[in-house]
Amino acid sequence: IGGHGVSLNASFGIQVTGNNNSLTDNRIDRNTGIGLDVAGNHNLIEADQVSATVQ
């Protein structure tokens, strides 16, 4: 897990459940719920941007 930015969120910015997951270069900005939620094993998540989400 590397290269993440989370700002002004009111809940989980990045939530990961599982084994052997790889997350790189993700940005979460101004969300009021879960910005990025990953469940499972062996996931590759990279270069995602979540802005102003409401849940």
N, CA, C and O of each residue as an XYZ file, in Angstrom:
220
protein
N       0.865     -1.174      0.000
C       0.000      0.000      0.000
C       0.905      1.228      0.000
O       1.760      1.375      0.874
N       0.718      2.093     -0.965
C       1.559      3.284     -1.004
C       0.973      4.376     -1.870
O       0.178      4.103     -2.770
N       1.360      5.611     -1.604
C       0.958      6.734     -2.436
C      -0.506      7.108     -2.348
O      -1.143      7.338     -3.377
N      -1.061      7.174     -1.136
C      -2.480      7.495     -0.975
C      -2.655      8.877     -0.364
O      -1.813      9.335      0.409
N      -3.758      9.539     -0.717
C      -4.122     10.805     -0.091
C      -5.588     10.775      0.288
O      -6.445     10.518     -0.557
N      -5.886     11.040      1.565
C      -7.272     11.077      2.034
C      -7.464     12.409      2.749
O      -6.715     12.729      3.672
N      -8.478     13.202      2.325
C      -8.704     14.487      2.985
C     -10.187     14.787      3.130
O     -10.991     14.459      2.257
N     -10.537     15.418      4.252
C     -11.884     15.909      4.533
C     -12.964     14.841      4.427
O     -14.079     15.139      3.997
N     -12.655     13.592      4.813
C     -13.681     12.558      4.791
C     -14.293     12.394      6.175
O     -13.627     12.616      7.185
N     -15.576     12.001      6.219
C     -16.289     11.850      7.482
C     -16.427     10.388      7.896
O     -17.069     10.095      8.904
N     -15.850      9.485      7.151
C     -15.897      8.056      7.468
C     -14.646      7.426      6.883
O     -13.631      8.103      6.722
N     -14.703      6.140      6.561
C     -13.534      5.458      6.001
C     -13.152      6.061      4.654
O     -14.002      6.179      3.771
N     -11.914      6.435      4.485
C     -11.437      6.891      3.182
C     -11.071      5.717      2.294
O     -11.479      5.652      1.134
N     -10.296      4.782      2.846
C      -9.916      3.564      2.135
C     -10.067      2.408      3.111
O      -9.478      2.427      4.192
N     -10.847      1.410      2.741
C     -11.067      0.239      3.583
C     -10.755     -1.010      2.774
O     -11.329     -1.223      1.707
N      -9.836     -1.843      3.285
C      -9.413     -3.046      2.574
C      -9.590     -4.252      3.478
O      -9.118     -4.254      4.615
N     -10.269     -5.282      2.979
C     -10.440     -6.531      3.703
C      -9.976     -7.671      2.809
O     -10.439     -7.790      1.674
N      -9.079     -8.505      3.295
C      -8.587     -9.632      2.510
C      -7.080     -9.735      2.589
O      -6.439     -9.043      3.380
N      -6.520    -10.597      1.769
C      -5.094    -10.875      1.776
C      -4.465    -10.584      0.424
O      -5.112    -10.690     -0.618
N      -3.188    -10.215      0.464
C      -2.385    -10.021     -0.748
C      -2.999     -9.011     -1.721
O      -2.992     -9.234     -2.932
N      -3.526     -7.911     -1.200
C      -4.066     -6.844     -2.038
C      -3.004     -5.777     -2.257
O      -2.206     -5.504     -1.360
N      -2.986     -5.181     -3.426
C      -2.029     -4.133     -3.757
C      -2.778     -2.865     -4.151
O      -3.537     -2.861     -5.121
N      -2.560     -1.781     -3.391
C      -3.192     -0.497     -3.682
C      -2.108      0.551     -3.867
O      -1.232      0.693     -3.014
N      -2.156      1.286     -4.973
C      -1.171      2.336     -5.219
C      -1.833      3.569     -5.819
O      -2.767      3.460     -6.614
N      -1.347      4.732     -5.435
C      -1.732      6.018     -6.028
C      -3.232      6.274     -6.032
O      -3.810      6.557     -7.081
N      -3.863      6.177     -4.874
C      -5.292      6.455     -4.746
C      -5.504      7.782     -4.027
O      -4.749      8.126     -3.118
N      -6.534      8.528     -4.434
C      -6.860      9.816     -3.829
C      -8.337      9.843     -3.439
O      -9.206      9.544     -4.258
N      -8.614     10.201     -2.193
C      -9.983     10.322     -1.694
C     -10.136     11.745     -1.170
O      -9.339     12.178     -0.338
N     -11.135     12.476     -1.635
C     -11.264     13.890     -1.279
C     -12.719     14.267     -1.025
O     -13.567     14.050     -1.891
N     -13.029     14.831      0.148
C     -14.338     15.379      0.506
C     -15.479     14.364      0.456
O     -16.590     14.719      0.063
N     -15.235     13.114      0.842
C     -16.325     12.145      0.860
C     -16.941     12.049      2.254
O     -16.274     12.315      3.253
N     -18.228     11.664      2.316
C     -18.901     11.488      3.601
C     -19.293     10.038      3.843
O     -20.114      9.753      4.716
N     -18.725      9.140      3.093
C     -18.937      7.709      3.290
C     -17.640      6.990      2.982
O     -16.568      7.593      3.027
N     -17.724      5.722      2.674
C     -16.529      4.972      2.300
C     -16.108      5.391      0.901
O     -16.873      5.235     -0.051
N     -14.908      5.915      0.770
C     -14.437      6.378     -0.530
C     -13.990      5.240     -1.429
O     -14.292      5.238     -2.622
N     -13.264      4.262     -0.866
C     -12.774      3.122     -1.630
C     -12.853      1.905     -0.728
O     -12.176      1.857      0.299
N     -13.664      0.920     -1.088
C     -13.896     -0.269     -0.268
C     -13.523     -1.499     -1.079
O     -14.139     -1.774     -2.109
N     -12.515     -2.244     -0.622
C     -12.026     -3.418     -1.342
C     -12.154     -4.635     -0.440
O     -11.681     -4.625      0.696
N     -12.798     -5.686     -0.949
C     -12.914     -6.941     -0.212
C     -12.463     -8.088     -1.099
O     -12.746     -8.100     -2.297
N     -11.766     -9.047     -0.519
C     -11.303    -10.209     -1.270
C      -9.796    -10.323     -1.232
O      -9.125     -9.601     -0.494
N      -9.272    -11.225     -2.024
C      -7.850    -11.509     -2.042
C      -7.250    -11.243     -3.416
O      -7.925    -11.354     -4.440
N      -5.971    -10.892     -3.416
C      -5.191    -10.717     -4.649
C      -5.783     -9.655     -5.584
O      -5.809     -9.852     -6.798
N      -6.252     -8.542     -5.036
C      -6.759     -7.433     -5.846
C      -5.638     -6.447     -6.148
O      -4.765     -6.213     -5.312
N      -5.666     -5.877     -7.334
C      -4.744     -4.808     -7.714
C      -5.570     -3.559     -7.982
O      -6.330     -3.513     -8.950
N      -5.427     -2.548     -7.136
C      -6.178     -1.304     -7.257
C      -5.157     -0.187     -7.412
O      -4.341      0.030     -6.517
N      -5.189      0.528     -8.540
C      -4.204      1.583     -8.729
C      -4.770      2.775     -9.486
O      -5.642      2.638    -10.345
N      -4.252      3.939     -9.145
C      -4.573      5.204     -9.813
C      -6.067      5.510     -9.817
O      -6.627      5.848    -10.859
N      -6.721      5.394     -8.649
C      -8.134      5.736     -8.513
C      -8.274      7.098     -7.849
O      -7.438      7.493     -7.036
N      -9.349      7.818     -8.208
C      -9.648      9.095     -7.578
C     -11.132      9.147     -7.266
O     -11.965      8.940     -8.148
N     -11.468      9.426     -5.995
C     -12.852      9.560     -5.562
C     -13.004     10.953     -4.972
O     -12.278     11.313     -4.045
N     -13.938     11.745     -5.497
C     -14.131     13.111     -5.013
C     -15.594     13.375     -4.687
O     -16.486     13.009     -5.452
N     -15.831     14.010     -3.554
C     -17.150     14.499     -3.155
C     -18.234     13.430     -3.222
O     -19.314     13.682     -3.755
N     -17.963     12.235     -2.687
C     -18.977     11.188     -2.641
C     -19.844     11.361     -1.401
O     -19.368     11.833     -0.369
N     -21.105     10.982     -1.500
C     -22.035     11.045     -0.378
C     -22.706      9.697     -0.257
O     -23.298      9.194     -1.212
N     -22.605      9.102      0.957
C     -23.234      7.798      1.181
C     -24.069      7.839      2.432
O     -24.683      6.836      2.797
